């Protein structure tokens, strides 16, 4: 099921990474898929509060943690630019689903990148 939130469907996730040749598009695609799956889960599970949202974002963050090895194998990495872009898109997701008071650091608290 694809996300139905109009803000999400009109958003280009990880835009800065696609514009930078340092990040392989096929790996950025995988990151975009993680974020879209997060949106799908938020729509399906409708978290009642921040703790429930953080549980969903932590699971998605773990997926990015696992993706990090693929970036290294491609002579790339989730470094400062990528971290900021990913964090910004997590924040975008939270805001798009009515969680404007979410803490961006808590959204991605389980990150190891």
Secondary structure as GFF3:
##gff-version 3
##sequence-region A 1 113
A	DSSP	alpha_helix	6	9	.	.	.	ID=ss1
A	DSSP	alpha_helix	15	18	.	.	.	ID=ss2
A	DSSP	alpha_helix	25	45	.	.	.	ID=ss3
A	DSSP	alpha_helix	50	73	.	.	.	ID=ss4
A	DSSP	alpha_helix	80	96	.	.	.	ID=ss5
A	DSSP	alpha_helix	104	107	.	.	.	ID=ss6
###
